[in-house]
Amino acid sequence: MIKMYALYEHKVIKYHCITRGKSLNMKKTVLVTGGAGYIGSHAVRQLLDHDFNVIVVDNLSTGHVKAVDPRAKLYLGDVRDLNFLAGVFKNNTIDGVMHFAGKIIVPESVGDPTAYFDDNIQAVVSVIRCMHAYGVKNFVFSSTAAVYGTAKTTVISEDAPLHPESPYGFSKLAAEHLIAFAERAYGIKHVIFRYFNVAGASLDSKIGEAHPVESHLIPVIINAGLSGKEMQIFGNDYETRDGTCLRDYIHVVDLAEAHVLGMEHLLKDGESATINLGSQNGFTNKEILTTVDKVLKEEHLSEGVKWKFGPRRAGDPAAIVASNERAKKILGWTPKYDLETMIKSAIAWKNTHKNLYNDKNGTKIAFDKEDMKHIAKVRPVSYNELVKKGVYSGIEHYDDIVGAKIEKALTK
């Protein structure tokens, strides 16, 4: 929960960052929100490998300090906290923002929609405020194919109808609209990426998917194969090549590469664009299971995956994949890594990180001595400076003045 301070509040709050790496030079600098998370941490590495300077902001709600490449600079804080976020913008020269911070679990969003709207929309509001105030004009946004809802065609293009069916999907679509309005009002260009399922880990197994409880199919199958527990494949009578559901998957490294290409596109004065990322062919549930089974046996990690068919799940369409034609045309992007590479990299990560990043114990977050050496402070920007800089508009400042007058009148 973020504390909001009244107009007359004068407390100075200390925030901390972890600075990892040398001071930034004059190369292009990208701020990555959520850069300590699964996809964000891979994007950070790709940016660095493409000769960008990288600044990361993350509140570690699902991220990990050890997932952040030590060449990057990491601030610990919540992007919805404008005093903190404006301090990051004030202290750094930023050329573009890549936004991953947010919540992504569909069933959780159904049970707690307000949390999803607060996190996924308010975060974008805060980032755009600071971008506008500090003159940053390039925004790459990680959205979702959930904005399409249940598709009427197997291959979904960017022009497909937008009918999100969960608070998660709605929150992402609302953020997309806000980003489009920000271009008209403030001249902030954008690339919005929509995609379905992401899998795999870095090819050197240094970073990967680190969720204590997995809900995604590939890690679920891997866990079943390694543990010996039986799992279910839901439905075997769909109109697909083997009767099981067909879905789109891309390797996390391919996804990160697309985001870097999106930023480069904007920095070269490219036009704003909304782009699907996908394989365009997809893989069936049974193909995924069979491939995991094969790899586990070949690498002598288990005797295979125990599984059985279960009934269909309500609402599961037979096949959904994303077209990547626009990605090819605008960015020259196509996925490089096949299903087996996705699975092998995911297994290698899982097998070498049995305790994931080993930095969280229940609700506690722990830093080791190496982390603690890099702790530094960042001074938050005061309310008056936020107003002066234009983070808060004149309209909002007037509202706050009226609110302060009301509070003053009520205390007499």
C-alpha positions in Angstrom: 0.0 0.0 0.0 1.4 3.4 -0.9 0.9 6.2 1.6 -0.5 9.5 0.2 0.6 12.7 1.9 -1.5 15.8 2.4 -0.6 19.1 0.7 0.9 20.4 3.9 3.1 17.3 4.6 6.8 18.2 4.8 8.3 14.9 5.9 11.4 13.8 4.0 11.2 10.1 3.3 14.3 8.1 2.5 14.2 5.5 -0.3 16.8 3.0 -1.2 18.3 1.7 -4.3 20.8 -1.0 -5.1 23.4 0.3 -7.5 25.0 -2.5 -9.4 27.7 -1.6 -11.9 29.7 1.4 -12.9 28.4 5.0 -13.4 26.4 5.5 -16.6 28.1 7.1 -19.6 26.5 8.9 -22.6 25.0 5.8 -24.2 21.2 5.7 -24.6 19.6 4.9 -21.3 16.5 2.9 -20.8 14.5 2.7 -17.6 13.0 -0.8 -17.1 10.1 -1.0 -14.6 9.6 -4.5 -13.2 13.1 -5.3 -14.4 13.7 -7.7 -11.5 10.9 -10.0 -12.7 10.9 -12.9 -15.1 10.5 -11.1 -18.4 11.9 -7.8 -17.3 15.2 -9.3 -16.1 15.7 -10.9 -19.5 14.9 -7.6 -21.3 17.5 -5.9 -19.0 20.2 -8.3 -20.2 19.2 -7.9 -23.8 19.4 -4.1 -23.5 22.8 -4.3 -21.9 24.0 -6.7 -24.6 22.8 -4.2 -27.2 25.0 -1.5 -25.6 22.3 0.4 -23.7 22.7 1.7 -20.2 19.9 0.3 -18.0 18.1 1.6 -14.9 15.7 -0.8 -13.2 12.9 0.1 -10.8 11.2 -2.8 -9.0 9.4 -3.2 -5.7 10.3 -6.9 -5.5 6.7 -8.0 -5.1 7.5 -10.8 -7.5 11.0 -9.8 -8.6 14.5 -10.7 -7.3 17.6 -8.6 -6.8 19.8 -11.4 -8.1 17.8 -11.6 -11.3 19.1 -8.1 -12.2 22.2 -8.0 -14.3 25.0 -6.4 -12.2 25.8 -4.0 -15.1 22.4 -2.3 -14.5 21.4 0.2 -11.8 18.6 -1.0 -9.6 16.3 1.3 -7.6 14.0 -0.4 -5.0 10.6 1.3 -4.9 7.1 1.3 -6.3 6.4 3.0 -9.6 3.1 4.2 -8.3 4.9 6.3 -5.7 5.4 9.6 -7.6 7.8 11.1 -5.0 10.1 8.1 -5.5 9.7 7.7 -9.2 10.2 11.4 -10.0 13.5 11.2 -7.9 14.7 8.4 -10.3 13.9 10.5 -13.3 15.4 13.6 -11.8 18.7 11.8 -10.9 19.1 10.2 -14.3 19.0 11.2 -18.0 16.5 8.7 -19.5 15.9 8.2 -23.2 13.1 5.6 -23.0 11.0 3.5 -20.7 10.2 -0.2 -21.0 7.3 -1.0 -18.7 6.9 -4.5 -17.3 5.7 -3.7 -13.8 2.3 -5.1 -13.0 0.2 -8.1 -12.0 -0.5 -10.9 -14.5 -2.5 -13.7 -13.0 -6.0 -13.9 -14.6 -7.8 -15.9 -11.8 -6.3 -13.6 -9.2 -7.6 -10.6 -11.0 -11.1 -12.0 -11.0 -11.0 -12.3 -7.2 -9.3 -8.9 -6.6 -10.1 -6.6 -9.5 -9.3 -3.4 -7.7 -5.7 -4.5 -7.0 -5.3 -5.2 -10.7 -6.7 -1.9 -11.8 -4.6 0.0 -9.2 -1.4 -1.8 -10.1 -1.7 -2.1 -13.9 -3.3 1.3 -14.6 -2.0 3.5 -11.9 1.5 2.4 -12.5 1.2 3.5 -16.2 -0.3 6.8 -15.0 2.7 7.5 -12.8 5.2 6.5 -15.5 3.6 8.7 -18.1 3.4 11.6 -15.6 7.2 11.4 -15.1 8.0 10.9 -18.7 6.0 14.0 -19.7 7.5 16.1 -16.9 11.1 15.0 -17.6 10.9 15.0 -21.4 11.1 11.3 -22.1 9.3 10.5 -25.4 9.8 6.8 -26.0 7.6 4.1 -24.3 7.6 0.3 -24.8 4.7 -1.3 -23.1 4.4 -5.0 -22.3 0.7 -5.8 -22.8 -1.1 -9.1 -23.3 -3.1 -11.0 -25.9 -5.8 -11.3 -23.2 -7.1 -8.0 -24.5 -8.7 -10.0 -27.4 -10.7 -12.3 -25.2 -12.1 -15.4 -26.9 -11.1 -15.1 -30.5 -13.3 -16.1 -33.4 -10.3 -17.0 -35.6 -7.3 -19.2 -34.9 -4.7 -16.7 -35.9 -5.2 -13.4 -34.2 -4.0 -10.2 -35.9 -3.7 -6.8 -34.3 -6.9 -5.7 -35.9 -9.0 -8.4 -34.2 -11.9 -7.2 -32.0 -10.9 -6.3 -28.4 -13.1 -8.0 -25.9 -11.1 -8.8 -22.7 -12.9 -11.2 -20.4 -11.0 -10.6 -17.1 -10.0 -7.6 -15.0 -6.4 -8.4 -15.9 -7.3 -8.1 -19.6 -9.4 -5.0 -19.1 -6.6 -3.3 -17.0 -4.1 -3.8 -19.8 -6.5 -2.5 -22.4 -7.2 0.6 -20.4 -3.5 1.2 -20.0 -3.1 0.8 -23.8 -5.8 3.5 -24.3 -4.0 5.8 -21.8 -0.8 5.4 -23.7 -2.4 6.3 -27.0 -4.0 9.4 -25.4 -0.5 10.3 -24.0 0.9 10.4 -27.5 -1.8 12.9 -28.6 -1.4 15.1 -25.5 2.3 14.9 -24.8 4.0 13.5 -27.9 5.1 10.3 -26.2 5.6 7.6 -28.8 5.0 4.0 -28.0 5.3 0.4 -29.1 2.8 -1.9 -27.4 3.4 -5.6 -27.5 0.7 -8.2 -27.1 1.5 -11.9 -26.6 0.2 -15.1 -25.1 2.6 -17.5 -23.3 6.2 -17.1 -22.5 8.5 -19.9 -21.5 12.2 -20.8 -21.1 15.1 -19.2 -19.4 18.4 -17.5 -20.3 20.5 -19.9 -22.3 23.3 -19.7 -19.7 20.8 -20.7 -17.0 21.6 -17.6 -14.9 18.1 -16.2 -14.8 14.7 -17.8 -15.3 11.1 -18.1 -14.1 11.0 -18.0 -10.3 7.5 -18.4 -9.0 7.1 -20.4 -5.8 3.8 -21.8 -7.2 3.6 -22.3 -10.9 0.5 -22.0 -13.0 2.0 -21.9 -16.5 1.8 -25.2 -18.4 5.5 -25.8 -19.3 6.9 -25.4 -15.7 3.9 -27.3 -14.4 4.8 -30.3 -16.7 8.5 -30.0 -15.8 7.6 -30.0 -12.1 5.4 -33.1 -12.6 8.2 -34.9 -14.5 10.8 -34.1 -11.8 8.6 -34.9 -8.9 7.0 -38.0 -10.3 3.5 -36.7 -9.6 0.7 -37.4 -12.1 -0.8 -34.5 -14.0 -3.8 -34.0 -16.3 -4.2 -32.8 -19.8 -7.6 -31.3 -20.1 -9.5 -32.5 -23.1 -8.5 -34.8 -26.0 -11.3 -34.2 -28.5 -10.6 -30.7 -29.8 -10.3 -30.0 -33.5 -6.5 -29.8 -33.5 -3.8 -32.0 -35.0 -3.8 -34.3 -31.9 -7.1 -33.5 -30.1 -5.5 -31.3 -27.4 -5.6 -27.5 -27.1 -3.2 -25.6 -29.2 -1.6 -22.4 -27.8 1.1 -19.9 -28.7 4.4 -20.0 -26.9 7.6 -17.9 -27.4 11.0 -18.1 -25.7 11.6 -15.4 -23.1 14.8 -14.4 -24.9 12.9 -13.9 -28.2 10.4 -11.8 -26.3 13.1 -9.7 -24.7 14.8 -9.2 -28.1 11.5 -7.9 -29.5 11.2 -5.4 -26.8 14.8 -4.1 -27.5 13.9 -3.9 -31.2 10.8 -1.9 -30.2 12.9 0.6 -28.3 15.4 0.9 -31.1 12.6 1.5 -33.5 11.3 4.4 -31.4 14.8 5.9 -30.9 15.2 5.9 -34.7 12.1 8.1 -34.9 9.8 5.2 -35.9 6.1 5.6 -35.6 4.0 4.3 -32.7 2.8 0.8 -33.2 0.8 -2.1 -31.6 2.4 -5.4 -32.4 1.6 -9.0 -31.7 4.4 -11.4 -30.8 3.9 -15.1 -31.4 5.0 -18.2 -33.3 2.0 -18.0 -35.7 1.9 -21.8 -35.5 1.7 -22.8 -31.8 2.0 -26.1 -30.0 -0.5 -28.5 -28.6 -0.6 -29.5 -25.0 0.3 -33.0 -25.9 3.3 -31.8 -28.0 4.6 -29.8 -25.1 4.1 -32.8 -22.7 5.8 -35.2 -25.1 8.8 -32.8 -25.6 9.3 -32.3 -21.8 9.1 -36.1 -21.4 11.7 -36.7 -24.1 14.1 -34.1 -22.7 13.8 -35.3 -19.1 14.6 -38.9 -20.2 17.5 -37.9 -22.5 19.1 -35.9 -19.8 18.5 -38.7 -17.2 16.6 -36.4 -14.9 13.5 -38.6 -14.6 11.7 -41.5 -16.0 9.3 -39.2 -17.7 6.0 -37.4 -17.1 3.1 -39.3 -15.5 -0.1 -38.0 -17.0 -3.7 -38.7 -18.0 -6.4 -37.0 -19.9 -9.0 -35.1 -17.9 -12.3 -33.5 -19.0 -12.4 -30.3 -21.0 -12.2 -27.1 -19.0 -15.1 -24.7 -19.6 -14.2 -21.8 -21.9 -11.0 -23.3 -23.4 -11.0 -22.6 -27.1 -9.4 -25.3 -29.4 -6.6 -23.1 -30.8 -5.3 -19.6 -30.4 -2.1 -18.2 -31.8 -0.8 -14.7 -32.6 0.1 -13.5 -36.0 3.6 -12.1 -36.2 3.4 -10.5 -39.7 3.4 -7.0 -38.3 6.4 -7.8 -36.1 8.3 -9.0 -39.2 7.3 -6.0 -41.2 8.1 -3.3 -38.7 10.8 -4.8 -36.6 12.2 -7.6 -38.7 11.4 -9.9 -35.7 10.6 -13.6 -35.9 11.2 -16.1 -33.0 14.5 -17.9 -33.2 14.0 -20.6 -30.6 11.9 -23.7 -31.0 9.8 -25.6 -28.4 12.7 -28.0 -27.5 15.0 -25.1 -26.8 12.3 -23.4 -24.6 11.9 -26.6 -22.6 15.6 -27.5 -22.3 16.4 -24.0 -21.1 13.5 -24.1 -18.6 14.7 -27.5 -17.3 18.3 -26.4 -17.0 17.2 -23.3 -15.0 15.0 -25.4 -12.7 17.7 -28.1 -12.3 20.4 -25.5 -11.3 18.2 -23.3 -9.2 16.3 -25.7 -7.0 15.7 -22.9 -4.5 15.1 -20.4 -7.2 17.1 -17.3 -6.3 17.1 -18.3 -2.6 16.4 -14.7 -1.5 12.9 -15.0 -0.1 11.7 -16.8 3.0 7.9 -16.5 3.4 7.1 -12.8 3.5 10.7 -11.8 4.3 13.1 -10.5 1.7 16.8 -11.1 2.5 19.9 -9.6 0.9 23.3 -11.2 1.2 26.5 -9.3 1.9 27.2 -8.8 -1.8 23.8 -7.1 -2.2 24.2 -5.0 0.9 27.4 -3.5 -0.4 25.4 -1.8 -3.1 22.7 -0.2 -1.1 22.4 3.5 -1.6 19.8 6.2 -1.1 17.7 8.3 -3.5 16.0 11.5 -2.3 12.3 11.7 -3.2 11.0 14.7 -5.0 8.8 17.0 -2.8 5.2 17.7 -3.6 6.0 21.3 -4.5 8.7 20.2 -6.9 6.3 17.7 -8.5 3.9 20.6 -9.1 6.7 22.9 -10.4 8.1 20.3 -12.7 4.7 19.5 -14.1 4.4 15.9 -12.8 1.1 17.2 -11.3 -0.8 19.4 -13.7 -2.3 22.8 -12.9 -5.7 21.2 -12.7 -4.7 18.8 -10.1 -2.7 21.4 -8.1 -5.9 23.6 -8.0 -7.9 20.5 -6.7 -5.2 20.0 -4.0 -5.4 23.7 -3.0 -9.1 23.5 -2.6 -8.8 20.2 -0.6 -6.3 21.9 1.7 -8.6 24.8 2.3 -11.5 22.5 3.1 -9.3 20.6 5.6 -8.2 23.8 7.2 -11.8 25.1 7.5 -12.9 21.8 9.1 -10.2 22.0 11.8 -11.2 25.5 13.0 
